[in-house]
Amino acid sequence: TNHTIQISPQSTEYIQTNNNFFYPNQTYFPIQPIIFNSYNIQYNISPNSQIQKDSKFFEFLSQEIISFNNTVENNIKLLKQYRVSLLEKIKNIIIKALEKDYSIEFHQYGSFQTELAIESSDIDIMIKYLPKKEDNTEIVCVLSELDSYLNQEEIKKLFEYINPIYTASVPVIKLQCDLSSEIPKSVTEQILSSYLFDKDEIIKLKFDIIFKLNKDDIGYQITPLQSVDFVKKSIEEHPSIKPLIIVIKRYMKVQKLNNSYKGGISSYSLFLLLYSFLQFKQKDNINFGLFLYEFFEFYATFEFERFTVQPGEQNPFVISKESNGSIAILDPVTKFNVSKSSFKISEIKSAFLKAESFIKVNAIASSTNVKEILSGLFLL
């Protein structure tokens, strides 16, 4: 079976940005992959058409990736003080909620801690707790107590929603706040003048709060904090990871497949896929544009049902003993499967295929004056 890629030129409005990344003002070629027996594509692209991997197209795409990374970094810096202020406010509320019955410690992990956040990223918090009495050691007890406190009439006004998930493999309480009254209009306008996506990503902030019993046992010492150290060390060793993962995270966000609680794939899992592929390719000095294409190409056909991804090992891809219908990616620190909730394998692979096809069509069909491919990718 061949995948036919239908292309039609699409002109998009030029959007000026102050942050280095330019949204499309030229013609690129959107694609709709469909199953067909032969290629039916303008510009005479055949199934045997080959990408010129040393073409200027990938140089342009590389520059876009770097520019997009700069834009995201700048937006995060502009929003940082308002988000940190809200974080401190929420920490104080949690202390008041739990200090009577628990000794608690706050620890941040996730993309804000590793500096791999995009504008829509959640703030991830782990609360280490120790009951002041012998009972109430269960996580659900702490979560329930915090949930009840946050839902008090005066306190819940701060939140747009309070969503405790007791049945998750790691029980979590999810919060969302609106920062529109805190962020100066000039800052919001500066960001939105160059922002293609939902403006709620700028003015609203989400929190994921998990809990960990604070004990000295080895099993209790395994936390997401160790994964943070691994990510930071990996970026030091392979700086090319950062701009690539920022682009991949944004793309999967656009595809609505970035929520592992709904069967999608988490940011950390995407990071480990990228790290494993970099290890597999054994490259450090890479062309960002070409490597992004090869990443999508590789995982679009990867047999997640048969293979376990184990980053950091001599062979990062090994045949699984059994398939449970979800992706298996082993955390190199804890050796736990961090993707066992990612059951939307076909949708994830389809998203990778769509991205691969989009880049391939434009690489083959375009001349060097066709740019803004990355922003076209975000519009798929």
C-alpha positions in Angstrom: 0.0 0.0 0.0 1.3 3.4 -0.9 0.6 6.7 0.8 -0.5 9.2 -1.7 0.2 12.8 -0.8 -2.1 15.3 -2.3 -0.7 18.9 -2.4 -2.3 22.2 -3.1 -0.5 25.5 -2.9 -1.7 27.6 0.0 -0.9 31.2 0.4 -0.8 32.4 4.0 -0.9 35.9 5.5 2.4 37.4 6.5 2.7 37.9 10.3 5.5 40.1 11.6 7.3 38.9 14.7 9.6 40.7 17.0 11.0 37.4 18.3 13.0 36.0 15.4 10.5 33.5 14.2 8.5 34.4 11.1 5.1 32.9 10.5 4.3 32.1 6.8 4.1 34.8 4.2 5.1 32.5 1.3 3.6 29.5 -0.4 4.1 26.1 1.1 2.3 22.9 0.3 -0.1 21.4 2.8 -0.7 17.7 2.5 -3.5 15.2 3.2 -2.1 11.7 3.3 -4.6 9.2 1.9 -4.4 5.5 0.9 -4.2 5.1 -2.8 -2.4 2.9 -5.4 -0.3 5.6 -7.1 0.8 9.1 -6.5 -1.5 11.9 -7.7 0.6 14.9 -7.0 1.2 18.2 -8.7 4.8 19.0 -9.8 5.3 15.4 -11.0 6.5 13.9 -7.7 6.7 10.1 -8.1 6.9 7.5 -5.4 10.6 7.1 -6.1 11.4 10.8 -5.7 14.3 11.2 -3.4 15.1 14.0 -1.0 18.3 15.8 -1.5 19.6 15.7 2.0 22.3 18.3 1.3 19.8 20.8 -0.2 19.3 24.4 0.9 15.8 23.4 1.9 17.0 21.7 5.1 19.3 24.6 5.8 16.3 26.9 5.7 14.4 24.6 7.9 17.3 24.4 10.4 17.3 28.2 10.6 13.5 28.1 11.3 14.0 25.6 14.1 16.7 27.8 15.7 14.5 30.9 15.3 11.5 29.2 16.8 13.5 28.0 19.8 14.6 31.6 20.3 11.0 32.8 20.1 9.8 30.3 22.7 12.7 31.1 25.0 11.9 34.8 24.8 8.2 34.3 25.4 8.9 32.1 28.5 11.2 34.9 29.9 8.5 37.5 29.4 6.0 35.4 31.3 8.3 34.1 34.0 7.9 36.6 36.8 4.0 36.4 36.6 4.1 32.6 36.6 6.6 32.5 39.5 4.4 34.9 41.5 1.4 32.6 41.0 3.4 29.5 41.9 4.5 31.1 45.2 0.9 32.0 45.9 -0.3 28.4 45.3 2.6 27.0 47.4 1.5 29.2 50.4 -2.1 27.9 50.0 -0.9 24.3 50.0 1.2 24.9 53.1 -1.9 26.3 54.9 -4.0 23.3 53.7 -1.6 20.6 54.9 0.7 22.0 57.6 -1.5 20.9 60.4 -1.3 17.2 59.6 1.9 16.9 57.4 5.4 18.0 57.1 5.9 18.9 53.4 8.6 19.8 50.9 8.1 21.3 47.5 10.0 20.1 44.5 9.6 21.2 40.9 10.3 18.8 38.0 9.2 18.7 34.3 9.9 21.0 31.4 10.1 24.3 33.4 12.8 22.8 35.6 14.7 21.4 32.6 14.2 24.6 30.6 12.4 22.7 27.8 9.0 24.4 28.3 6.9 25.8 25.5 4.3 28.5 26.3 1.5 25.9 27.0 3.6 23.7 29.3 2.2 22.8 32.8 4.2 23.5 35.9 4.9 20.2 37.6 5.2 20.0 41.4 6.0 17.0 43.6 5.1 17.3 47.2 7.1 15.1 49.6 5.0 14.6 52.7 5.4 13.0 56.1 2.3 12.6 58.3 2.7 14.1 61.8 0.6 11.1 63.0 1.1 7.5 62.1 -2.1 7.3 60.0 -2.9 9.2 56.8 0.1 7.9 55.0 -1.8 7.1 51.8 -1.5 9.5 48.9 -5.2 9.6 48.3 -5.7 10.9 51.9 -3.3 13.9 51.2 -4.9 14.6 47.8 -8.4 14.5 49.3 -7.4 16.9 52.1 -5.9 19.3 49.7 -8.8 19.0 47.3 -11.3 19.9 50.1 -9.2 22.9 51.1 -8.9 24.3 47.6 -12.6 24.0 47.1 -13.4 26.4 49.9 -15.5 29.3 48.6 -12.8 32.0 49.0 -9.9 29.9 47.7 -11.4 28.3 44.7 -11.9 31.7 43.1 -8.3 31.6 42.2 -8.7 28.6 40.0 -10.6 28.0 36.7 -10.7 24.3 37.6 -9.6 21.9 40.3 -9.4 18.3 39.1 -8.2 15.6 41.3 -7.5 12.2 39.6 -7.4 9.5 42.2 -7.4 6.6 39.8 -4.3 7.6 37.8 -1.2 5.4 38.1 0.3 8.4 39.9 -2.6 10.2 41.6 -2.6 13.9 40.7 -4.5 17.1 41.2 -4.6 19.3 38.2 -5.2 23.1 38.5 -5.7 25.9 36.0 -5.5 29.6 36.7 -6.1 32.7 34.6 -3.3 35.2 34.7 -4.9 37.8 32.3 -5.3 40.3 35.1 -1.7 39.9 36.3 0.2 40.1 33.0 0.5 43.7 31.6 -1.3 44.3 28.4 2.0 45.4 26.7 3.6 42.0 27.5 0.6 40.1 26.2 0.4 42.1 23.0 4.1 41.7 22.4 3.8 38.0 22.6 0.6 37.7 20.7 1.9 39.9 17.9 4.0 36.9 16.8 1.9 34.1 18.2 0.1 31.7 15.9 -1.6 29.5 18.6 -4.3 29.8 21.1 -3.8 32.9 23.3 -5.1 31.0 26.3 -1.7 29.3 26.3 -0.2 32.7 27.3 -2.7 34.0 29.8 -3.6 30.7 31.5 -1.3 28.4 33.5 -1.8 24.8 34.5 -0.3 22.9 37.4 0.1 19.2 37.9 0.7 18.3 41.6 1.7 14.8 42.6 2.6 13.4 46.1 5.4 11.3 47.4 5.7 9.8 50.9 9.0 11.1 52.3 10.8 8.0 53.4 14.4 6.7 53.3 13.6 3.4 51.7 15.2 2.9 48.3 11.8 2.5 46.6 10.6 5.9 48.0 13.8 7.6 46.8 12.9 7.1 43.2 11.3 10.3 42.0 10.9 12.5 38.9 13.7 14.7 40.2 16.2 12.1 39.1 14.9 12.3 35.6 15.3 16.1 35.7 19.1 15.5 36.3 19.2 13.1 33.4 17.6 15.5 31.0 19.9 18.4 32.1 23.0 16.2 31.7 21.8 15.0 28.3 21.3 18.5 27.0 24.8 19.4 28.2 26.2 16.5 26.2 24.0 17.0 23.2 22.9 20.7 22.9 21.1 19.9 19.6 18.4 18.1 21.5 16.9 21.4 22.9 15.7 23.2 19.7 14.5 19.9 18.2 12.4 18.8 21.3 10.8 22.3 21.5 9.6 21.9 17.9 8.4 18.3 18.4 6.5 19.2 21.6 4.7 22.1 19.8 3.8 19.9 16.9 2.3 17.1 19.2 0.5 19.8 21.1 -1.1 21.1 17.9 -2.0 17.5 17.1 -3.7 17.2 20.5 -1.6 14.1 21.3 0.5 15.5 24.1 -1.6 14.4 27.0 -0.6 11.0 28.4 -3.7 11.0 30.7 -5.8 10.7 27.5 -3.6 8.2 25.7 -1.2 10.6 24.1 2.5 10.9 24.7 4.2 13.0 27.4 6.9 15.6 26.9 9.4 13.3 28.7 8.5 10.4 26.5 9.1 12.5 23.4 12.4 13.6 24.9 13.4 10.0 25.4 12.4 9.1 21.8 14.6 11.9 20.5 17.5 11.0 22.8 17.2 7.3 21.7 17.2 8.3 18.0 20.2 10.5 18.4 22.0 7.6 20.1 20.9 5.3 17.3 22.2 7.7 14.6 25.4 8.3 16.5 25.6 12.0 15.4 26.3 15.1 17.3 27.0 17.7 14.6 23.6 17.5 12.9 21.5 19.5 10.4 18.4 20.3 12.5 16.0 20.3 9.5 17.2 17.0 8.2 17.3 15.4 11.6 13.7 16.5 12.3 12.6 14.9 9.1 14.5 11.7 9.9 13.0 11.6 13.4 9.5 11.7 12.0 10.3 9.2 9.2 11.8 6.7 11.7 9.0 6.8 14.3 6.2 6.9 11.7 6.9 3.3 10.9 8.4 2.2 14.2 6.8 -0.9 15.6 5.9 0.3 19.1 3.8 -2.8 19.6 6.9 -5.0 19.3 9.8 -3.0 20.5 10.7 -1.4 23.8 12.7 1.9 23.7 15.5 1.9 26.3 17.5 5.1 26.0 21.1 5.0 27.3 21.5 1.3 26.7 23.9 -0.1 24.0 20.9 -1.0 21.9 18.1 1.6 22.4 15.5 -0.6 20.7 14.8 -4.2 21.8 12.0 -6.6 21.0 9.5 -6.6 23.8 8.5 -9.8 25.6 4.9 -8.9 25.3 2.7 -6.0 24.1 0.1 -4.5 26.3 -1.3 -2.2 23.7 0.7 0.9 24.7 4.1 2.4 24.1 7.0 1.1 26.2 9.8 3.6 26.9 12.0 2.9 29.8 13.2 5.7 32.0 17.0 5.4 31.9 17.1 6.3 35.6 14.3 4.3 37.2 13.9 1.7 34.5 10.1 2.2 34.8 8.0 2.4 31.7 7.1 6.1 31.5 4.7 5.6 28.5 2.4 2.9 29.7 -0.6 5.3 29.5 0.2 6.1 25.8 -2.3 3.8 24.2 -3.0 5.9 21.1 -0.2 4.3 19.1 -1.9 4.6 15.7 -2.8 8.2 16.2 0.8 9.1 17.4 2.3 7.3 14.4 -0.1 8.9 12.1 0.9 12.3 13.4 4.6 11.4 12.8 3.7 10.2 9.3 1.8 13.4 8.5 4.8 15.5 9.6 7.2 13.4 7.6 5.0 13.6 4.5 4.6 17.4 4.8 8.4 18.0 5.1 9.1 15.5 2.3 6.6 17.0 -0.2 8.0 20.5 0.4 11.6 19.3 0.2 11.0 17.7 -3.2 8.4 20.1 -4.7 9.8 23.4 -3.4 12.6 25.6 -4.7 14.8 27.4 -2.4 12.5 30.4 -2.2 9.8 28.4 -0.3 10.4 28.9 3.4 8.3 29.0 6.6 8.0 25.2 6.4 8.0 24.9 10.2 5.1 27.2 10.6 3.2 25.3 7.9 3.8 22.1 9.9 2.2 23.7 12.9 -0.9 24.4 10.8 -1.5 20.8 9.9 
